[in-house]
Amino acid sequence: MTRILLRLGRLVSIFCLVFTGQSVLAQTVSNPTPLDFQIETFVLSNGLQVVVMPSNRAPIVTQMLLYRVGSADEESGKSGLAHFLEHLLFKATKNYPVGFYDQQIHRVGGQMNAFTTQDYTVYHQTVASNFLELIMQLEADRMENLIIEEPGFSAEKQVVREEIRQNHIDPPSSQLYSMMQAVLFLHHPYGRPVIGWDHEVNQLTAQDALEFYQRWYAPNNAILMIIGDVKTDQVRLLANKYYGHIPAKSNLEPLNRLSDPPLNMPRRIDFNSDKNQDFRWQRFYKIEFAKKTDSIPAELLAEILGGNSNSRFYKRLVIEDKLASSVSAYLDTSYRDYAVFSIYVTALRRENYDKIEQIINQEIDAIKNTPVTQEEIQRAQTSVDNAIIKSRDDLTNLGEYVLIGLATGWQLNDLQTWSTKMRMIDAKTIQLHAQQFLKLENAVTGTLSPKLTVE
C-alpha cells in the first residue's frame, strides 16, 4: 500500500498563482511563461484547504488528500501507528464493504496509492477526469466512516510486520539508515522509523488505531489537492458536496513535539553485514532553519559539494583519487521541524573510508574558509533550475511537491519566488551556511561493509 516517498529536496518554483476564497490574498505572476502553472486555492467552512492545479494536457485527474499527521505524532511506545492506519483505510467503512474501494478504482482503470512520513499521510488516486466525482466520494467517505475491527485488524498487522521485515529489518542499508536516524534525532520523534519498531507494532490494538483515526482525521487537519483536467468551479462544487458536511474537530491538539538537546559531539555507526556487498560511507547533518526560505543557500551548498559530476566531492573522490564509484549530497527540507543534509559515498574498498572522510572534511572546511567561486554558484543555480523545469514534466509530481511544501511550512508565495531567491544567493551566504550548519557535532557518520570472514 505504501511507497517510499522521494524526499522533497528541491521545491518547485515560478508558478502562476491565483488565490481565491476566504482570507487569501490574490496574486498573479506577470508575463507567465509556458512553463508556469495556475494554482487556485480556497477553504471550506469546515477548515478543509482545497488546492486546484488545472491542466488540459490529458483527460485525467489526480486527487491527493494529505492529513497533517505522521509518525512523529504517535504516542511513545506506539511507533508505526500512523503507517498502520494508512493500511487500514483501504478496509471497510460504514457505507462500503472490504474491497469496495479498490474495486471501484480498478473498475474505471484508475490507480491509487498512499504513503506515510514523519509529518503527514497522503492518499491519492488517478483516474479519467470524468470519474473525479467517484474518487472524491470514496475519499470523503474514508475521512469519517472507517471501521476498524477484527479479524481484519490482526490480519493487516501481519502484513505490516512482514513489510517491516522485508524493507527495514533484512536490508542492511535500511538498518544503517534507521540507526543513523535514531542517533541523529536522539530525543525528537524523527528518531524512530516511520514504519515503526516491530515489537511495538506487534502490541498495537484496534482501539489504538481507532483513537488515532478519530483524533487526527478531520477536514481541518487536511489539504485536498486536485490536479489535471478540471475546472475550479467544478472542484468547489464537488468538494462542498462530499467533504463540506464533515464536521471540523475542535479538539485537535497542537503538535507539541520534543526537541533535541545540543549534544556537542560527533557520532558514528559502523555496520558489517553478510547480506551486504557494497562499501558505503555516509553522513547526516541535522539542521534547524528559522524559516523555510533560509534553506535555499544550503540547497546550492549541497549542489556545489556533491550534486553532480562537476561537484567538489565527485572530482576529488571519483576522478582524482579514485576512491569511490559514486558520491552525492543533498538537502532534505521535507521535514517540518528540521532539515537533513546528507552525503552518500560508494567506496571501492573498505580501506578507503578514512581517506574519503578526510577529503569530505577538507572540502567542507575549504568552503568554510574560502567562499566558493561565482562560476560554481552559476553552475549550481543552472543545475537546480534544470531539475525544477524537468520536474514539471510530470504534473502529479509537481502537485505533490506543492502539497508537501504546504504541509511542512512553505507558503505558496515562497514556492512562487523560490527560483528568483535562489538566483540572489551569493558566495558569502553559502559560506556562512557551511560554517553554521555543517558541524561535526551536529552529525552522525556511518559505514556499511560486507562482513569480514575469518579464515
C-alpha positions in Angstrom: 0.0 0.0 0.0 2.8 2.4 0.8 5.7 3.5 -1.2 8.9 5.2 -0.4 8.5 8.9 -0.8 11.1 10.7 -2.8 12.0 13.4 -0.3 11.4 17.0 -1.2 14.9 18.3 -1.7 14.2 20.9 -4.3 10.9 22.7 -4.2 9.1 23.8 -7.3 9.1 27.5 -8.2 7.8 30.2 -10.5 4.1 29.3 -10.5 1.3 31.4 -11.9 -0.8 31.6 -8.7 -4.4 32.7 -8.5 -5.7 32.7 -4.9 -9.5 32.7 -4.2 -11.6 32.2 -1.1 -11.7 33.5 2.4 -8.7 35.3 4.0 -6.5 34.6 1.0 -4.9 37.4 -1.0 -5.0 37.4 -4.8 -1.7 37.3 -6.6 -0.5 36.6 -10.1 2.8 36.2 -11.9 3.3 38.8 -14.6 4.2 37.7 -18.1 3.9 33.9 -17.3 5.9 31.6 -19.5 4.7 28.3 -21.0 6.3 26.6 -18.0 4.1 28.4 -15.5 1.1 26.6 -13.9 -2.1 28.0 -12.5 -2.9 27.2 -8.9 -6.1 28.1 -7.2 -6.9 27.6 -3.5 -9.9 28.0 -1.2 -11.0 26.9 2.2 -14.3 25.1 3.0 -16.4 26.2 6.0 -15.1 23.1 8.0 -11.5 24.1 7.5 -10.5 21.8 4.7 -8.0 23.6 2.4 -8.5 22.8 -1.2 -5.8 23.4 -3.8 -6.6 23.1 -7.6 -4.0 22.8 -10.3 -5.9 22.8 -13.6 -4.2 21.4 -16.8 -5.8 20.2 -20.0 -2.7 18.2 -21.1 -4.7 14.9 -20.9 -8.2 13.9 -19.8 -7.0 12.6 -16.5 -7.2 13.9 -12.9 -5.4 13.1 -9.7 -6.8 13.6 -6.2 -4.4 13.8 -3.2 -5.6 14.1 0.3 -3.0 15.0 2.9 -3.5 14.7 6.6 -1.1 16.7 8.8 -0.2 13.8 10.9 2.6 11.3 10.7 4.8 9.1 12.8 6.2 12.0 14.8 2.7 12.5 16.3 2.4 9.0 17.7 2.5 8.4 21.5 5.7 7.0 22.9 5.6 3.2 22.7 3.1 3.1 19.8 5.5 3.6 16.9 4.2 2.7 13.4 0.6 3.6 14.3 0.3 6.3 11.6 1.5 4.0 8.9 -0.6 1.1 10.2 -3.7 3.3 10.0 -2.8 4.1 6.3 -3.2 0.4 5.6 -6.5 0.2 7.5 -8.0 3.0 5.4 -8.2 0.5 2.5 -10.6 -1.7 4.5 -14.3 -1.3 5.2 -16.3 1.8 6.1 -19.8 2.1 7.4 -21.0 2.5 3.8 -18.8 0.1 1.8 -17.5 -3.4 2.5 -13.9 -4.5 2.4 -12.5 -4.4 -1.2 -15.1 -2.0 -2.5 -12.8 1.0 -2.7 -10.1 -1.0 -4.6 -12.7 -2.5 -6.9 -14.2 0.9 -7.8 -10.9 2.4 -8.7 -9.8 -0.6 -10.8 -13.2 -0.7 -12.5 -12.6 2.7 -14.1 -9.0 1.9 -14.9 -7.6 4.1 -12.2 -4.5 3.9 -10.0 -4.3 4.5 -6.2 -1.7 4.5 -3.5 -0.7 6.1 -0.2 2.3 6.9 1.8 3.2 8.0 5.4 6.1 10.1 6.6 7.1 11.6 9.9 4.9 14.7 9.4 2.0 13.7 7.1 0.0 10.9 5.5 -1.2 11.1 1.8 -3.8 9.2 -0.1 -4.0 9.6 -3.9 -5.9 8.3 -6.9 -5.5 9.0 -10.7 -8.5 8.3 -13.0 -10.0 9.6 -16.2 -11.3 13.1 -15.5 -15.0 12.1 -15.8 -14.6 9.9 -12.7 -13.5 12.8 -10.4 -16.8 12.7 -8.5 -16.3 9.0 -7.8 -12.9 9.3 -6.2 -14.0 12.4 -4.2 -17.0 10.5 -2.9 -14.9 7.5 -1.9 -12.1 9.5 -0.3 -14.5 11.7 1.7 -16.3 8.6 3.0 -13.0 7.3 4.4 -12.4 10.5 6.2 -15.4 9.9 8.6 -16.7 6.4 8.3 -13.8 4.0 8.7 -14.5 0.7 10.5 -11.6 -0.8 12.5 -12.4 -4.3 13.8 -11.3 -7.9 14.0 -10.4 -10.1 12.2 -9.2 -7.6 9.6 -7.0 -5.7 12.1 -4.9 -8.6 13.2 -4.5 -9.9 9.6 -3.3 -6.4 8.4 -0.9 -6.3 11.4 0.9 -9.4 10.0 1.0 -7.6 6.6 2.7 -4.6 8.2 5.1 -6.7 10.2 6.1 -8.5 7.0 6.7 -5.2 5.4 8.9 -4.2 8.3 10.9 -7.4 8.0 11.4 -7.2 4.2 12.0 -3.5 3.8 13.5 -2.4 7.1 15.0 -5.3 9.1 16.5 -7.5 6.4 18.2 -4.9 4.1 21.5 -3.8 5.7 21.2 -0.3 4.2 17.8 0.2 5.9 19.2 -1.0 9.2 22.0 1.5 9.0 19.7 4.3 8.0 17.3 3.6 10.9 20.2 3.5 13.4 21.7 6.7 12.0 18.3 8.5 12.2 17.9 7.3 15.8 21.3 8.6 16.7 20.9 11.9 14.8 17.5 12.6 16.5 18.2 11.3 20.0 15.2 12.9 21.6 12.9 14.1 18.8 10.4 11.6 17.4 12.1 11.8 14.0 14.5 9.3 15.6 12.0 6.4 15.3 11.2 4.8 12.0 8.0 5.8 10.2 7.0 2.1 9.8 7.6 1.6 13.5 9.6 -0.8 15.6 8.4 -4.3 15.1 7.9 -5.1 18.8 5.8 -2.0 19.3 3.7 -2.6 16.1 3.0 -6.1 17.4 1.4 -4.6 20.5 -0.9 -2.1 18.8 -4.6 -2.7 19.2 -7.6 -1.9 17.1 -8.6 0.6 19.8 -5.2 2.4 19.4 -5.8 2.7 15.7 -9.4 3.9 16.1 -8.5 6.6 18.7 -5.7 7.8 16.4 -8.1 8.0 13.5 -10.7 9.8 15.5 -8.2 12.3 16.8 -6.4 13.3 13.6 -8.5 12.5 10.6 -10.6 15.6 10.1 -11.2 18.2 7.4 -9.5 21.0 9.4 -6.3 18.8 9.6 -6.2 18.1 5.9 -5.3 19.5 2.5 -7.1 18.4 -0.6 -5.3 18.8 -3.9 -7.0 18.2 -7.3 -4.7 18.1 -10.4 -5.5 17.8 -14.0 -8.4 18.2 -16.4 -10.7 20.1 -14.1 -12.3 23.5 -13.6 -12.0 25.1 -10.2 -15.8 25.8 -10.0 -16.4 22.1 -10.6 -14.0 21.1 -7.8 -15.5 23.7 -5.5 -19.0 22.2 -6.1 -17.8 18.6 -5.5 -15.7 19.4 -2.5 -18.6 21.1 -0.8 -20.9 18.2 -1.8 -18.7 15.4 -0.4 -16.4 17.0 2.1 -18.3 20.1 3.2 -20.7 18.3 5.5 -17.9 16.6 7.5 -17.6 18.4 10.9 -14.4 20.0 11.9 -12.8 18.7 15.1 -12.4 21.3 17.8 -10.1 19.1 20.0 -7.2 19.0 17.6 -4.3 19.4 19.9 -1.2 21.4 18.9 1.6 19.1 17.7 3.9 19.8 20.6 6.9 17.6 19.9 10.1 17.1 22.0 13.1 18.9 20.7 16.6 17.6 20.6 19.2 19.0 23.1 22.6 20.1 21.8 24.9 17.1 22.1 28.2 18.8 21.1 29.8 15.7 19.9 30.1 13.8 16.6 28.6 10.3 16.4 29.5 7.2 14.4 28.0 3.9 13.4 29.9 1.1 11.6 27.9 -1.8 10.4 29.2 -5.1 8.9 26.7 -7.4 7.3 26.9 -10.7 5.5 23.9 -9.6 3.4 25.8 -6.6 2.0 28.3 -6.5 -0.9 29.0 -2.7 -1.1 31.2 -0.4 0.8 29.2 2.7 1.8 30.2 5.8 3.7 27.5 8.3 4.6 26.9 11.3 6.9 23.8 13.1 8.0 23.8 16.6 9.5 20.8 17.8 11.4 19.8 21.4 10.6 17.2 23.7 12.1 16.3 26.7 10.0 14.5 29.7 11.4 12.2 29.7 8.4 11.9 27.5 5.3 13.3 30.0 2.9 16.5 30.1 4.9 17.3 26.7 3.4 17.8 28.0 -0.1 21.6 28.7 0.3 22.1 25.2 1.7 20.5 23.8 -1.4 23.2 25.4 -3.5 25.9 24.3 -1.0 24.8 20.7 -1.4 24.8 21.1 -5.2 28.4 22.5 -5.2 29.7 19.9 -2.8 28.1 16.7 -4.3 25.2 17.5 -6.6 26.7 16.2 -9.9 29.9 15.2 -11.7 31.1 18.8 -11.5 30.9 18.9 -7.8 33.9 19.1 -5.4 33.3 15.7 -3.8 33.0 13.9 -7.2 36.1 15.5 -8.6 38.2 14.5 -5.6 36.8 11.1 -4.7 35.9 9.7 -8.1 38.0 11.4 -10.7 41.2 12.4 -9.0 41.8 10.0 -6.1 39.7 7.1 -7.5 38.5 6.2 -4.0 34.8 5.9 -4.9 32.4 5.0 -7.7 29.7 7.5 -6.8 29.0 10.4 -4.4 26.1 12.6 -3.8 25.0 15.3 -1.4 21.5 16.8 -1.0 19.4 18.8 1.4 16.1 17.3 2.5 13.7 20.0 3.5 10.5 17.9 3.6 10.6 17.5 7.3 8.5 20.0 9.3 10.8 20.6 12.3 14.3 20.0 11.0 16.2 19.5 7.7 18.8 16.9 7.0 21.9 17.5 4.9 23.1 14.1 3.6 26.3 12.8 2.0 26.5 9.4 0.4 29.6 7.7 -1.0 30.0 4.3 -2.6 33.6 3.4 -1.8 35.7 1.0 -3.9 37.0 -0.8 -0.8 36.9 -0.7 3.0 40.4 0.7 3.3 39.2 3.9 1.6 36.9 5.0 4.4 39.5 7.1 6.3 40.8 8.8 3.2 37.2 9.5 2.0 36.3 11.1 5.3 39.4 13.1 5.3 38.6 14.5 1.9 35.0 15.2 2.8 36.1 17.2 5.8 38.8 19.0 3.8 36.3 20.2 1.1 33.8 21.3 3.7 36.5 23.2 5.6 37.7 24.8 2.4 34.3 26.3 1.8 34.1 27.5 5.4 37.5 29.2 4.9 37.2 30.5 1.4 34.0 31.5 -0.5 33.0 29.4 -3.5 33.6 30.9 -6.9 30.9 32.7 -8.9 31.3 30.0 -11.6 30.4 27.3 -9.1 27.4 29.3 -8.0 26.1 29.8 -11.5 26.6 26.2 -12.4 24.7 25.1 -9.3 21.9 27.5 -9.9 21.6 26.3 -13.5 21.6 22.7 -12.4 18.8 23.3 -9.8 16.8 25.3 -12.3 17.0 22.5 -14.8 15.8 20.0 -12.2 12.9 22.2 -11.5 12.0 22.5 -15.2 12.3 18.7 -15.6 10.0 18.1 -12.6 7.2 20.0 -14.4 7.0 17.3 -17.0 5.0 15.2 -14.5 2.1 17.3 -13.2 1.4 14.8 -10.4 4.9 15.1 -9.1 4.6 18.9 -9.4 1.4 18.8 -7.4 3.0 16.5 -4.8 5.8 19.0 -4.3 3.4 21.8 -3.7 1.3 19.7 -1.4 4.2 18.6 0.8 5.6 22.1 0.8 2.3 23.5 2.2 2.2 20.7 4.8 5.7 21.4 6.1 5.8 25.2 6.4 6.2 26.6 3.0 3.9 29.3 1.7 2.7 29.4 -1.9 4.4 32.7 -2.4 7.7 31.1 -1.2 7.2 28.4 -3.9 6.4 31.1 -6.4 9.6 33.0 -5.8 11.9 30.2 -4.9 14.0 30.3 -8.1 14.2 34.1 -8.0 15.5 34.0 -4.5 18.0 31.2 -5.3 19.4 33.4 -8.1 20.1 36.1 -5.5 22.3 33.9 -3.2 25.9 35.0 -3.1 29.2 33.2 -2.1 29.3 34.8 1.3 25.9 33.5 2.2 26.8 30.0 1.1 30.0 30.2 3.2 28.0 31.3 6.3 25.7 28.3 5.8 28.6 25.9 5.7 30.1 27.5 8.8 26.8 27.4 10.7 25.3 24.1 9.8 28.0 21.6 8.6 29.4 21.0 12.1 30.5 17.5 13.1 28.8 17.9 16.5 25.5 18.1 14.6 26.2 15.0 12.5 26.3 11.2 12.5 28.7 9.3 10.2 28.1 5.7 9.2 29.7 3.0 7.2 28.3 -0.2 5.7 30.5 -3.0 4.7 30.4 -6.8 3.9 31.0 -8.8 7.0 34.7 -9.8 7.5 35.3 -13.5 7.2 37.9 -15.3 9.3 39.9 -17.9 7.6 
